[in-house]
Amino acid sequence: MGPKLFHVPILLGIAYVGMGYLSWTLGCVILESQQVPVRWRVVTLPLIASFIMVAWDFSMDPVWATILHSCTRSAPSSGFCAYAPGD
């Protein structure tokens, strides 16, 4: 996935920052269309943005793990997907 910084691909970090911004913006658009009071936006905006971000992450994990082979298991019994330093 390109050059890495601390064993994390730089493009992956840029993708997360960009998607975080997009999630926050979509949350603002959703709340403006529903005319939510300002005092409730303090709670609902981060909540909606986090749901959008998690939905994107869940949809991209299978692609990164199977098609791009970016995610490998460091131990067969770990149950979690870990990025190996050699990837």
Secondary structure as the mmCIF struct_conf table of DSSP 4:
data_model
#
loop_
_struct_conf.conf_type_id
_struct_conf.id
_struct_conf.beg_label_comp_id
_struct_conf.beg_label_asym_id
_struct_conf.beg_label_seq_id
_struct_conf.end_label_comp_id
_struct_conf.end_label_asym_id
_struct_conf.end_label_seq_id
STRN STRN1 LYS A 4 LEU A 5
TURN_TY1_P TURN_TY1_P1 PHE A 6 HIS A 7
STRN STRN2 VAL A 8 PRO A 9
HELX_RH_AL_P HELX_RH_AL_P1 ILE A 10 GLN A 34
TURN_TY1_P TURN_TY1_P2 GLN A 35 GLN A 35
HELX_RH_AL_P HELX_RH_AL_P2 VAL A 38 PRO A 62
HELX_RH_PI_P HELX_RH_PI_P1 VAL A 63 ILE A 67
BEND BEND1 LEU A 68 LEU A 68
STRN STRN3 THR A 72 THR A 72
BEND BEND2 SER A 74 ALA A 75
TURN_TY1_P TURN_TY1_P3 PRO A 76 SER A 77
BEND BEND3 SER A 78 SER A 78
BEND BEND4 PHE A 80 PHE A 80
STRN STRN4 ALA A 82 ALA A 82
TURN_TY1_P TURN_TY1_P4 PRO A 85 GLY A 86
#
